[in-house]
């Protein structure tokens, strides 16, 4: 099974990125042919500082390695190190109806959040389709908010196949891989965890910073002694994703019976987060101290990725008569 997914380098990774993406990547790198990339082309729609972008790319590579992605098991690369991506994006754009892009919810949302209504943002799904189709992926781990883009990828692939592919077709139609229990990760204000909402907890924040941020988690005014519904509480929703089984069972029982305050849950959550990421934090310090090792991983990943990308691109070029 071939797996493909990417992370946009727009700042420090937060625990929503870990639960919604990295954790899946780690599980899927065993027994599959996995390709994971840093999506720096996509980041150009929001990051307009060359120095910052280079640093963000380095940071995401380091974070992926520190959290458990293994370059011996998965191909780790940077999007712009594979120039075949932009050529395929152009070929796909020639068969992509404008109406499909105009319906994209994420484009409208980002414009409402203040990003300029530029072509790069509008055509984001076409470049994303190229990212995926260029590696003949079977499964694509995505967040719930990216599911529509993957549907567009399938539509674009099917249209290209119908126009140019004949009976065999050119592209495989990928399927989404979404874990329902982490499809939407609650942030500090109860909304989806997102940099746009300024409600994130960064993975590699210092322990004291993590504990302090968790204390800001917004809760209602239900008193300690009153029963609470863990199924509708965003704080508990986040706690259950990091708690040990015994701790989780105890806290859930006390939620339903009464006798636990939100302050205690926040303290427990803070400690669980610090403990979960203690070893990755140590590994990260090692990678940061040896940037040459990171560069070698990046170069090796690009070479492997391009070997696959060239094969798929040549099929697409031949199908439509280019070259």
N, C-alpha and C positions, 0 to 999 in steps of 0.2 A: 504494500500500500504506500503510495507516495503522498506526503504531507507537505503543505506549503502555507506559510503565514508570515506576517511581518509586523513590526512595531515602528510607529512614527517617532522620530527623535525630537521631541518638543519640550524636553526638560526631564527632571528626575522621575524615574519610574515610581509609581505608587502601588499600594497593595491591591487596588482594583486591576492594575496591569498584571500583577502576579497571579491573582485568582482567575481573572478572565482570559489570560493568555499564557504566561510563562509556565504556570503549573500544568496546563494542558500540553505545552510543548515538551516538557520534561517527560511526561507519561508517554507521549507518542513517539519520542525519539528511539525507544527500544522496540526492535522488531519491525520498524518501518523505514522507508527512505525519506528522511525529513529534510526540508529546506526552510530555514528561518532567516529572515533578512531585516536589516535596518532601513526603513523607508525614507531615505533622505530626499528623494525627488518629491515625495508627497509633502514633506515638511516645508518645502519652499513656498507653499501657500500661506504659511503663517510665520515662519522664521526668516527674517530679512537681514540677518547679521551673519556674515560668513564665518567669523571666529566662533560665534555661539553655536552655529550649526555643526561645525567640525567637532567642537567639544561635546555636544549632545550625541553625535554619532559615536564618538569614543566611549562616552559614558554608557550608552545603551549596550554596546558590544561587551563592555566590562560587566555590566549588570547581568546580562544573559549568561555569561561564563560563570560569574560568581554564584548565581542562583541554581546552577546545576545543568545547564546545557553543555553537552560534551562534543567538541569538534571531531572526536573520533567516531561519534554516532550520528551526528547531524551536520549538514552543511550550513555554516554560519557565514553570512556575507552582507555586504552593503549594496543597496539597490543600484546606486550610480556606478558601481564597479562592473555592472553588466549592461553595456550600452545597447545590447539587443532589445532591452526592455522598451526603450523609446521608439525604436523602429516598429516593433510589433504594435505598440499603442497607436501609431499612425495608421497602420494597415487596418486595425480594428475600427478606428474612428471613421473610416470610409464606408462602413456598413452599419454604423450605429445611428439610429434615428434620434433627432433632437428631443422628441417627445419623451423618450425613455429617461434622458438626463434631467429634463424639466420636472419630472415627477419625483426626483430624489428628495426625500425628507431631510437628509443630513445636509444637503446644500442649502436648503432654505433655513434650517436651524442655525448653521454657521454664519450665514449672512445676517440673520437676526441678532446673533451674538456680537456682531461688529466686524467680522472679516469682510474685506472688499469683495464685491461680486465680480470676480475675475475669471477668465477662461480656465486657468489651472484648477480652481476650485470646482467650477462647473463640470469640467471634463475628468475630474478625479476618478469616477467609476471606470472610465475607459483605460486609464493607466493602471488601475487596480486589476482590471480584467487581463491586461498584458502581464502583470506580475504573476498572476495565477496560471494563465494558459501557457505561458512560456516554459513552465516546468511540468506540464501534463499531469497536474495534481489530481488525485482522487478525492482527498478530503482537505478542507480548509477550516482550521479552528478560527472562529470569529465570535465577536461579541454580538449580542442581540441587535445592537444598533447598526451592525455592518451586514446583517442578513440580507437587506434589500440590495446592497451592492453586489453580493454574491449572486443573487437572482439575476441581476443585470449581466453579470459575467456569463452566466449560463445562457441567457438570451442572446448575448453578443456572439458567443461561441456557436450557438445553434444557427444563428443567421449567417455567420461566415461559412459554416459548413454547408448550409443550403445554397449559398451563392457560389461557392468555389470548390466545395469538397467532394461533390458527387456522392456516390453511395457510401464510400468509406469515411468521408468527413476528414477534417484536419485536426480538430481539437476534441479532447475528452471533456465531458460535462462534469465539473467538480460538484461535490456535495458539501454542505456546511457541517461542521462539528461543533455543537453548542452543548455545554453542560447546563442543564436547566437550573440547578441549585446555585450556580454562580453567574447566571446570565446577566443579572443586574446587581452590582455591588453597592450597598448603601454607603454614602459619604457622611461626613460629620453633621450635615444638616438634614439627613434622611433622604435626600435626593440621590440619584445615581452619582457615584464617585467620579469626579471629572475635574481636570484643571480649570475648565471653563467656569465651574461653580466655586472654585477656591475652597473645596471641601475634602481635600485629599490628605492621606497619611503616607508620606514617602517611605519606601522600603528601607532606605539606608540613612534615614535621619538618625541622629544620635539618640540613644535610649531615653534620655531625659526629655528630648523634644517629642518623641513618640508618646510618652506618658502624658505630657502636657497637652498635646493635640487631642488625645482620646478624651481627656477631661472636658473638652469643648463640645463633645457630641450632644446634639440637641435631643432632649427627651421631654415627656409631658410631666405633669405635676402630681401624678399618682403617688400617694405616700408609701413609705417602706412597708407598712403592715398590710397594705391592700394587695389582693391578687392582681396579676398582670397577665396579659396575653402575649406569650413569646412569639406566637405566629404572626403578629402584626407589629412587633417592636423592631425598628431598624437596628437599634443597638444590639439586641439579642441576635438578630439576623447576621450581624458581622461577627459577634462573639462565637457563634456556633461553627464558623468556618475556620477558627484557629484554636478553639478550646480542646483540651484532652477529653476523652470520652467520660471519665468520672466527673470532671469539673462541669462538663456540659450537662450531664444528667442531674447533678445537684442543683445547678443554677436554674435549669428548666423546672424542676420540682418546686423550688422556692418561688419562682415566678408565679406558678399556678396556685400555690397555697398561700402566698403572701409571706413577707418576712425578709425580703431582699430589696435593697435600694439601688437606684441606678448608679450611685457613686461607687458602690462595691463592684458592680458589673464593669464599670469603666476601668477600675483599678485592675481587675482580673484580665480584662481585654488588653490593657497596656502591657502587662507582664507577659501575656501569651505572645504578643507581637514581638516584644524584645527577645524572648526566648527562641521563637521560630526563626528569626533572621540573624541570630548571633554568629553562627558558623559562616553563612554567606557574607556577613560583614567582614570577618577575618579574611576570607578568600578574596574579597574585593580589594582589600588593602594590598594584598600580594600582587594582583593584576595591575593595579594602578602604579605600583612600584616598578613594574617591568613592562612599559608600553611597547617595547620591541616584540614581546611575546604576543601581545594583542594584535600588532601589525601582521605577524606571521599567520595567525589564525585567520585574519581578514583576507590576506592575499591567497591563502590556500583555499578558503571558501569561495572566493571569486573565481578562481581557476576551475573548481569543480562545477560551480553554478553555470559558468559560461559554456562548459562542455555540453551540458544538457540544453541550455538556451539556444545555442547555435543550431542544434539538430531540429528543434521545434520551429525556429524562425525560418530555416531553409524550407521546411515543409510548407509553411504559410506563404513564403515568397514564391515558391514554385507553383502553388495552387492559384495565386492571383496574377502570375506572369511578370513578377518584378525580378530583374536581374537575369 
